[in-house]
């Protein structure tokens, strides 16, 4: 008989976890970045192309509250864009990004 993590939680542990489940977080998926001068921004018009730092096919960066937590790929689900997680950033990798 194998116990699931939920079965192993005591009632106080579950209650403590429930306390944080409703906290809103900002999730951002970044396709790429670039730097432009103000004069270049002012010259942009419909149909303009802005080149980004990432190459086509590179994983997208997924941030939670401005902290990199995962990488993924763009998908279309029911005619809406989404992101499929392909790699969760380890805590060690997150620390390395800070240093």
N, CA, C and O atoms as CSV, one atom per row, in Angstrom:
chain,resi,resn,atom,element,x,y,z
A,1,UNK,N,N,0.839,-1.185,0.000
A,1,UNK,CA,C,0.000,0.000,0.000
A,1,UNK,C,C,0.885,1.249,0.000
A,1,UNK,O,O,1.691,1.437,0.911
A,2,UNK,N,N,0.740,2.089,-1.000
A,2,UNK,CA,C,1.561,3.301,-1.077
A,2,UNK,C,C,0.721,4.493,-0.656
A,2,UNK,O,O,-0.437,4.640,-1.048
A,3,UNK,N,N,1.334,5.330,0.145
A,3,UNK,CA,C,0.651,6.537,0.606
A,3,UNK,C,C,0.974,7.686,-0.326
A,3,UNK,O,O,2.126,7.867,-0.719
A,4,UNK,N,N,-0.027,8.459,-0.679
A,4,UNK,CA,C,0.208,9.659,-1.464
A,4,UNK,C,C,0.625,10.769,-0.514
A,4,UNK,O,O,0.362,10.668,0.685
A,5,UNK,N,N,1.266,11.826,-1.003
A,5,UNK,CA,C,1.655,12.933,-0.124
A,5,UNK,C,C,0.471,13.509,0.643
A,5,UNK,O,O,0.613,13.907,1.800
A,6,UNK,N,N,-0.704,13.556,0.000
A,6,UNK,CA,C,-1.878,14.096,0.676
A,6,UNK,C,C,-2.283,13.227,1.857
A,6,UNK,O,O,-2.724,13.735,2.888
A,7,UNK,N,N,-2.132,11.899,1.703
A,7,UNK,CA,C,-2.494,11.011,2.793
A,7,UNK,C,C,-1.521,11.139,3.947
A,7,UNK,O,O,-1.894,10.903,5.096
A,8,UNK,N,N,-0.265,11.511,3.661
A,8,UNK,CA,C,0.754,11.629,4.694
A,8,UNK,C,C,0.667,12.950,5.450
A,8,UNK,O,O,1.276,13.083,6.511
A,9,UNK,N,N,-0.075,13.934,4.932
A,9,UNK,CA,C,-0.176,15.220,5.605
A,9,UNK,C,C,-1.083,15.100,6.819
A,9,UNK,O,O,-2.142,14.475,6.768
A,10,UNK,N,N,-0.649,15.707,7.899
A,10,UNK,CA,C,-1.505,15.756,9.074
A,10,UNK,C,C,-2.494,16.888,8.893
A,10,UNK,O,O,-2.301,17.747,8.033
A,11,UNK,N,N,-3.534,16.902,9.677
A,11,UNK,CA,C,-4.560,17.943,9.563
A,11,UNK,C,C,-3.982,19.344,9.717
A,11,UNK,O,O,-4.347,20.224,8.937
A,12,UNK,N,N,-3.080,19.603,10.701
A,12,UNK,CA,C,-2.510,20.958,10.791
A,12,UNK,C,C,-1.681,21.335,9.560
A,12,UNK,O,O,-1.721,22.484,9.121
A,13,UNK,N,N,-0.922,20.370,8.992
A,13,UNK,CA,C,-0.139,20.663,7.794
A,13,UNK,C,C,-1.046,21.061,6.641
A,13,UNK,O,O,-0.768,22.031,5.937
A,14,UNK,N,N,-2.113,20.329,6.447
A,14,UNK,CA,C,-3.057,20.610,5.360
A,14,UNK,C,C,-3.682,21.980,5.567
A,14,UNK,O,O,-3.834,22.745,4.614
A,15,UNK,N,N,-4.041,22.292,6.789
A,15,UNK,CA,C,-4.647,23.587,7.077
A,15,UNK,C,C,-3.656,24.711,6.771
A,15,UNK,O,O,-4.059,25.734,6.217
A,16,UNK,N,N,-2.375,24.557,7.113
A,16,UNK,CA,C,-1.361,25.570,6.831
A,16,UNK,C,C,-1.190,25.771,5.329
A,16,UNK,O,O,-1.033,26.902,4.868
A,17,UNK,N,N,-1.218,24.686,4.569
A,17,UNK,CA,C,-1.091,24.785,3.121
A,17,UNK,C,C,-2.307,25.478,2.522
A,17,UNK,O,O,-2.161,26.305,1.622
A,18,UNK,N,N,-3.491,25.159,2.998
A,18,UNK,CA,C,-4.705,25.793,2.497
A,18,UNK,C,C,-4.658,27.307,2.681
A,18,UNK,O,O,-5.238,28.051,1.890
A,19,UNK,N,N,-3.976,27.755,3.712
A,19,UNK,CA,C,-3.875,29.183,4.018
A,19,UNK,C,C,-3.211,29.954,2.885
A,19,UNK,O,O,-3.571,31.104,2.634
A,20,UNK,N,N,-2.245,29.343,2.192
A,20,UNK,CA,C,-1.513,30.074,1.149
A,20,UNK,C,C,-2.040,29.816,-0.257
A,20,UNK,O,O,-1.607,30.486,-1.195
A,21,UNK,N,N,-2.950,28.881,-0.437
A,21,UNK,CA,C,-3.403,28.516,-1.785
A,21,UNK,C,C,-4.143,29.629,-2.511
A,21,UNK,O,O,-4.201,29.622,-3.740
A,22,UNK,N,N,-4.706,30.581,-1.787
A,22,UNK,CA,C,-5.467,31.665,-2.419
A,22,UNK,C,C,-4.648,32.938,-2.628
A,22,UNK,O,O,-5.206,33.974,-2.989
A,23,UNK,N,N,-3.341,32.878,-2.408
A,23,UNK,CA,C,-2.498,34.056,-2.612
A,23,UNK,C,C,-2.257,34.230,-4.112
A,23,UNK,O,O,-1.764,33.311,-4.767
A,24,UNK,N,N,-2.597,35.392,-4.662
A,24,UNK,CA,C,-2.387,35.611,-6.098
A,24,UNK,C,C,-0.905,35.809,-6.415
A,24,UNK,O,O,-0.181,36.463,-5.664
A,25,UNK,N,N,-0.472,35.245,-7.517
A,25,UNK,CA,C,0.893,35.382,-8.000
A,25,UNK,C,C,0.857,35.893,-9.434
A,25,UNK,O,O,-0.070,35.585,-10.184
A,26,UNK,N,N,1.850,36.661,-9.809
A,26,UNK,CA,C,1.945,37.149,-11.184
A,26,UNK,C,C,2.817,36.181,-11.979
A,26,UNK,O,O,3.984,35.971,-11.648
A,27,UNK,N,N,2.244,35.595,-13.026
A,27,UNK,CA,C,2.974,34.678,-13.892
A,27,UNK,C,C,3.227,35.395,-15.219
A,27,UNK,O,O,2.301,35.910,-15.846
A,28,UNK,N,N,4.496,35.418,-15.636
A,28,UNK,CA,C,4.894,36.085,-16.875
A,28,UNK,C,C,5.648,35.086,-17.740
A,28,UNK,O,O,6.535,34.380,-17.259
A,29,UNK,N,N,5.292,35.030,-19.011
A,29,UNK,CA,C,6.011,34.194,-19.965
A,29,UNK,C,C,6.736,35.135,-20.917
A,29,UNK,O,O,6.121,35.974,-21.574
A,30,UNK,N,N,8.054,34.981,-20.977
A,30,UNK,CA,C,8.862,35.902,-21.764
A,30,UNK,C,C,9.342,35.233,-23.046
A,30,UNK,O,O,10.015,34.203,-23.017
A,31,UNK,N,N,8.987,35.833,-24.151
A,31,UNK,CA,C,9.396,35.361,-25.473
A,31,UNK,C,C,10.817,35.810,-25.788
A,31,UNK,O,O,11.555,35.101,-26.472
A,32,UNK,N,N,11.201,36.974,-25.297
A,32,UNK,CA,C,12.531,37.519,-25.538
A,32,UNK,C,C,12.582,38.963,-25.089
A,32,UNK,O,O,11.583,39.516,-24.628
A,33,UNK,N,N,13.743,39.568,-25.224
A,33,UNK,CA,C,13.923,40.965,-24.812
A,33,UNK,C,C,14.732,41.710,-25.871
A,33,UNK,O,O,15.388,41.111,-26.722
A,34,UNK,N,N,14.661,43.014,-25.787
A,34,UNK,CA,C,15.512,43.871,-26.601
A,34,UNK,C,C,15.589,45.236,-25.937
A,34,UNK,O,O,14.767,45.563,-25.081
A,35,UNK,N,N,16.565,46.022,-26.325
A,35,UNK,CA,C,16.676,47.404,-25.856
A,35,UNK,C,C,16.555,48.302,-27.074
A,35,UNK,O,O,17.181,48.068,-28.107
A,36,UNK,N,N,15.741,49.328,-26.931
A,36,UNK,CA,C,15.556,50.301,-28.005
A,36,UNK,C,C,15.689,51.704,-27.441
A,36,UNK,O,O,15.391,51.945,-26.271
A,37,UNK,N,N,16.134,52.620,-28.274
A,37,UNK,CA,C,16.177,54.023,-27.899
A,37,UNK,C,C,14.770,54.607,-28.021
A,37,UNK,O,O,13.929,54.084,-28.752
A,38,UNK,N,N,14.534,55.687,-27.301
A,38,UNK,CA,C,13.226,56.348,-27.362
A,38,UNK,C,C,12.894,56.725,-28.801
A,38,UNK,O,O,11.761,56.542,-29.244
A,39,UNK,N,N,13.868,57.245,-29.528
A,39,UNK,CA,C,13.596,57.651,-30.921
A,39,UNK,C,C,13.175,56.452,-31.773
A,39,UNK,O,O,12.348,56.594,-32.673
A,40,UNK,N,N,13.744,55.262,-31.492
A,40,UNK,CA,C,13.362,54.065,-32.245
A,40,UNK,C,C,11.937,53.618,-31.888
A,40,UNK,O,O,11.188,53.170,-32.757
A,41,UNK,N,N,11.575,53.739,-30.627
A,41,UNK,CA,C,10.216,53.396,-30.192
A,41,UNK,C,C,9.209,54.323,-30.874
A,41,UNK,O,O,8.151,53.878,-31.320
A,42,UNK,N,N,9.537,55.588,-30.951
A,42,UNK,CA,C,8.625,56.565,-31.554
A,42,UNK,C,C,8.446,56.337,-33.054
A,42,UNK,O,O,7.445,56.765,-33.628
A,43,UNK,N,N,9.403,55.669,-33.693
A,43,UNK,CA,C,9.308,55.401,-35.128
A,43,UNK,C,C,8.582,54.096,-35.453
A,43,UNK,O,O,8.338,53.796,-36.622
A,44,UNK,N,N,8.237,53.324,-34.430
A,44,UNK,CA,C,7.521,52.063,-34.677
A,44,UNK,C,C,6.126,52.355,-35.217
A,44,UNK,O,O,5.470,53.303,-34.786
A,45,UNK,N,N,5.685,51.544,-36.150
A,45,UNK,CA,C,4.319,51.665,-36.653
A,45,UNK,C,C,3.766,50.257,-36.885
A,45,UNK,O,O,4.470,49.262,-36.717
A,46,UNK,N,N,2.526,50.198,-37.264
A,46,UNK,CA,C,1.878,48.908,-37.492
A,46,UNK,C,C,2.665,48.116,-38.528
A,46,UNK,O,O,3.014,48.636,-39.588
A,47,UNK,N,N,2.940,46.854,-38.211
A,47,UNK,CA,C,3.676,45.992,-39.117
A,47,UNK,C,C,5.178,45.994,-38.875
A,47,UNK,O,O,5.909,45.214,-39.486
A,48,UNK,N,N,5.643,46.872,-37.982
A,48,UNK,CA,C,7.071,46.915,-37.676
A,48,UNK,C,C,7.483,45.617,-36.979
A,48,UNK,O,O,6.686,45.012,-36.261
A,49,UNK,N,N,8.714,45.199,-37.191
A,49,UNK,CA,C,9.247,43.993,-36.565
A,49,UNK,C,C,10.312,44.415,-35.562
A,49,UNK,O,O,11.224,45.176,-35.888
A,50,UNK,N,N,10.183,43.913,-34.344
A,50,UNK,CA,C,11.156,44.189,-33.293
A,50,UNK,C,C,11.917,42.892,-33.039
A,50,UNK,O,O,11.329,41.894,-32.621
A,51,UNK,N,N,13.222,42.907,-33.290
A,51,UNK,CA,C,14.045,41.715,-33.113
A,51,UNK,C,C,14.311,41.491,-31.629
A,51,UNK,O,O,14.641,42.425,-30.898
A,52,UNK,N,N,14.165,40.248,-31.197
A,52,UNK,CA,C,14.374,39.889,-29.798
A,52,UNK,C,C,15.681,39.129,-29.627
A,52,UNK,O,O,16.281,38.679,-30.604
A,53,UNK,N,N,16.115,38.990,-28.383
A,53,UNK,CA,C,17.393,38.350,-28.090
A,53,UNK,C,C,17.363,36.836,-28.292
A,53,UNK,O,O,18.408,36.237,-28.547
A,54,UNK,N,N,16.214,36.214,-28.188
A,54,UNK,CA,C,16.135,34.754,-28.314
A,54,UNK,C,C,15.959,34.337,-29.766
A,54,UNK,O,O,15.425,35.078,-30.592
A,55,UNK,N,N,16.422,33.136,-30.046
A,55,UNK,CA,C,16.254,32.573,-31.378
A,55,UNK,C,C,14.937,31.821,-31.460
A,55,UNK,O,O,14.419,31.359,-30.443
A,56,UNK,N,N,14.393,31.694,-32.666
A,56,UNK,CA,C,13.171,30.914,-32.863
A,56,UNK,C,C,13.422,29.483,-32.398
A,56,UNK,O,O,14.456,28.895,-32.716
A,57,UNK,N,N,12.490,28.935,-31.656
A,57,UNK,CA,C,12.611,27.567,-31.175
A,57,UNK,C,C,13.235,27.440,-29.790
A,57,UNK,O,O,13.175,26.370,-29.183
A,58,UNK,N,N,13.836,28.521,-29.280
A,58,UNK,CA,C,14.397,28.474,-27.924
A,58,UNK,C,C,13.254,28.429,-26.913
A,58,UNK,O,O,12.173,28.957,-27.171
A,59,UNK,N,N,13.495,27.799,-25.763
A,59,UNK,CA,C,12.442,27.751,-24.737
A,59,UNK,C,C,12.069,29.143,-24.242
A,59,UNK,O,O,12.907,30.044,-24.194
A,60,UNK,N,N,10.811,29.305,-23.877
A,60,UNK,CA,C,10.324,30.544,-23.282
A,60,UNK,C,C,10.655,30.515,-21.798
A,60,UNK,O,O,10.644,29.447,-21.186
A,61,UNK,N,N,10.947,31.664,-21.213
A,61,UNK,CA,C,11.194,31.749,-19.780
A,61,UNK,C,C,9.876,32.031,-19.065
A,61,UNK,O,O,9.089,32.868,-19.507
A,62,UNK,N,N,9.644,31.330,-17.963
A,62,UNK,CA,C,8.420,31.489,-17.186
A,62,UNK,C,C,8.810,32.006,-15.808
A,62,UNK,O,O,9.564,31.366,-15.076
A,63,UNK,N,N,8.283,33.171,-15.475
A,63,UNK,CA,C,8.587,33.824,-14.211
A,63,UNK,C,C,7.354,33.833,-13.322
A,63,UNK,O,O,6.232,34.000,-13.801
A,64,UNK,N,N,7.570,33.654,-12.028
A,64,UNK,CA,C,6.517,33.838,-11.034
A,64,UNK,C,C,7.015,34.920,-10.094
A,64,UNK,O,O,8.053,34.777,-9.448
A,65,UNK,N,N,6.253,36.007,-10.029
A,65,UNK,CA,C,6.667,37.182,-9.250
A,65,UNK,C,C,8.107,37.582,-9.586
A,65,UNK,O,O,8.924,37.805,-8.692
A,66,UNK,N,N,8.401,37.668,-10.867
A,66,UNK,CA,C,9.690,38.114,-11.408
A,66,UNK,C,C,10.856,37.169,-11.139
A,66,UNK,O,O,12.006,37.551,-11.353
A,67,UNK,N,N,10.596,35.957,-10.681
A,67,UNK,CA,C,11.649,34.964,-10.445
A,67,UNK,C,C,11.498,33.850,-11.462
A,67,UNK,O,O,10.409,33.298,-11.621
A,68,UNK,N,N,12.590,33.507,-12.161
A,68,UNK,CA,C,12.568,32.432,-13.143
A,68,UNK,C,C,12.298,31.107,-12.439
A,68,UNK,O,O,13.044,30.722,-11.538
A,69,UNK,N,N,11.236,30.406,-12.843
A,69,UNK,CA,C,10.906,29.131,-12.201
A,69,UNK,C,C,10.842,27.977,-13.195
A,69,UNK,O,O,10.925,26.816,-12.796
A,70,UNK,N,N,10.695,28.280,-14.486
A,70,UNK,CA,C,10.553,27.190,-15.459
A,70,UNK,C,C,10.835,27.711,-16.860
A,70,UNK,O,O,10.955,28.913,-17.095
A,71,UNK,N,N,10.937,26.759,-17.779
A,71,UNK,CA,C,11.045,27.065,-19.205
A,71,UNK,C,C,9.992,26.240,-19.920
A,71,UNK,O,O,9.597,25.174,-19.449
A,72,UNK,N,N,9.542,26.740,-21.059
A,72,UNK,CA,C,8.491,26.024,-21.759
A,72,UNK,C,C,8.463,26.345,-23.233
A,72,UNK,O,O,9.322,27.054,-23.758
A,73,UNK,N,N,7.446,25.800,-23.889
A,73,UNK,CA,C,7.267,26.037,-25.324
A,73,UNK,C,C,5.849,26.522,-25.565
A,73,UNK,O,O,4.916,26.137,-24.860
A,74,UNK,N,N,5.701,27.367,-26.563
A,74,UNK,CA,C,4.391,27.916,-26.893
A,74,UNK,C,C,3.516,26.845,-27.524
A,74,UNK,O,O,3.982,26.052,-28.341
A,75,UNK,N,N,2.245,26.827,-27.141
A,75,UNK,CA,C,1.261,25.913,-27.710
A,75,UNK,C,C,-0.023,26.687,-27.963
A,75,UNK,O,O,-0.216,27.777,-27.425
A,76,UNK,N,N,-0.889,26.128,-28.775
A,76,UNK,CA,C,-2.212,26.696,-29.003
A,76,UNK,C,C,-3.230,25.705,-28.468
A,76,UNK,O,O,-3.231,24.535,-28.850
A,77,UNK,N,N,-4.101,26.182,-27.575
A,77,UNK,CA,C,-5.132,25.354,-26.963
A,77,UNK,C,C,-6.463,26.073,-27.149
A,77,UNK,O,O,-6.644,27.189,-26.663
A,78,UNK,N,N,-7.389,25.434,-27.848
A,78,UNK,CA,C,-8.699,26.050,-28.104
A,78,UNK,C,C,-8.561,27.467,-28.655
A,78,UNK,O,O,-9.247,28.385,-28.208
A,79,UNK,N,N,-7.671,27.634,-29.626
A,79,UNK,CA,C,-7.438,28.901,-30.313
A,79,UNK,C,C,-6.854,29.983,-29.417
A,79,UNK,O,O,-6.897,31.160,-29.773
A,80,UNK,N,N,-6.307,29.613,-28.260
A,80,UNK,CA,C,-5.638,30.554,-27.370
A,80,UNK,C,C,-4.206,30.082,-27.182
A,80,UNK,O,O,-3.927,28.883,-27.202
A,81,UNK,N,N,-3.299,31.039,-26.999
A,81,UNK,CA,C,-1.914,30.670,-26.728
A,81,UNK,C,C,-1.782,30.155,-25.312
A,81,UNK,O,O,-2.482,30.601,-24.403
A,82,UNK,N,N,-0.883,29.221,-25.138
A,82,UNK,CA,C,-0.552,28.696,-23.826
A,82,UNK,C,C,0.918,28.349,-23.817
A,82,UNK,O,O,1.627,28.579,-24.796
A,83,UNK,N,N,1.372,27.798,-22.713
A,83,UNK,CA,C,2.776,27.387,-22.604
A,83,UNK,C,C,2.828,26.018,-21.939
A,83,UNK,O,O,2.199,25.783,-20.908
A,84,UNK,N,N,3.591,25.126,-22.555
A,84,UNK,CA,C,3.802,23.781,-22.003
A,84,UNK,C,C,5.137,23.806,-21.269
A,84,UNK,O,O,6.166,24.140,-21.857
A,85,UNK,N,N,5.121,23.452,-19.987
A,85,UNK,CA,C,6.354,23.433,-19.203
A,85,UNK,C,C,7.219,22.268,-19.646
A,85,UNK,O,O,6.753,21.132,-19.725
A,86,UNK,N,N,8.477,22.554,-19.934
A,86,UNK,CA,C,9.402,21.501,-20.347
A,86,UNK,C,C,10.556,21.345,-19.368
A,86,UNK,O,O,11.257,20.334,-19.397
A,87,UNK,N,N,10.764,22.336,-18.499
A,87,UNK,CA,C,11.858,22.265,-17.538
A,87,UNK,C,C,11.535,23.148,-16.346
A,87,UNK,O,O,11.228,24.329,-16.506
A,88,UNK,N,N,11.604,22.572,-15.147
A,88,UNK,CA,C,11.440,23.349,-13.920
A,88,UNK,C,C,12.838,23.712,-13.427
A,88,UNK,O,O,13.710,22.849,-13.325
A,89,UNK,N,N,13.044,24.978,-13.124
A,89,UNK,CA,C,14.351,25.453,-12.688
A,89,UNK,C,C,14.599,24.967,-11.258
A,89,UNK,O,O,13.752,25.127,-10.380
A,90,UNK,N,N,15.763,24.376,-11.042
A,90,UNK,CA,C,16.102,23.871,-9.711
A,90,UNK,C,C,16.404,25.046,-8.777
A,90,UNK,O,O,16.790,26.122,-9.234
A,91,UNK,N,N,16.228,24.837,-7.471
A,91,UNK,CA,C,16.578,25.908,-6.526
A,91,UNK,C,C,18.035,26.352,-6.673
A,91,UNK,O,O,18.330,27.540,-6.540
A,92,UNK,N,N,18.952,25.415,-6.947
A,92,UNK,CA,C,20.364,25.781,-7.126
A,92,UNK,C,C,20.540,26.696,-8.327
A,92,UNK,O,O,21.299,27.663,-8.264
A,93,UNK,N,N,19.847,26.400,-9.417
A,93,UNK,CA,C,19.951,27.241,-10.619
A,93,UNK,C,C,19.385,28.637,-10.354
A,93,UNK,O,O,19.909,29.627,-10.865
A,94,UNK,N,N,18.321,28.715,-9.559
A,94,UNK,CA,C,17.753,30.022,-9.223
A,94,UNK,C,C,18.761,30.859,-8.432
A,94,UNK,O,O,18.878,32.064,-8.655
A,95,UNK,N,N,19.479,30.230,-7.519
A,95,UNK,CA,C,20.493,30.928,-6.734
A,95,UNK,C,C,21.615,31.416,-7.645
A,95,UNK,O,O,22.093,32.540,-7.489
A,96,UNK,N,N,22.044,30.572,-8.605
A,96,UNK,CA,C,23.115,30.953,-9.518
A,96,UNK,C,C,22.725,32.169,-10.339
A,96,UNK,O,O,23.583,33.001,-10.634
A,97,UNK,N,N,21.451,32.302,-10.723
A,97,UNK,CA,C,20.987,33.447,-11.513
A,97,UNK,C,C,21.099,34.737,-10.721
A,97,UNK,O,O,21.316,35.805,-11.293
A,98,UNK,N,N,20.950,34.641,-9.399
A,98,UNK,CA,C,21.013,35.827,-8.542
A,98,UNK,C,C,22.435,36.332,-8.431
A,98,UNK,O,O,22.666,37.541,-8.401
A,99,UNK,N,N,23.399,35.408,-8.370
A,99,UNK,CA,C,24.806,35.796,-8.128
A,99,UNK,C,C,25.462,36.383,-9.332
A,99,UNK,O,O,26.635,36.751,-9.277
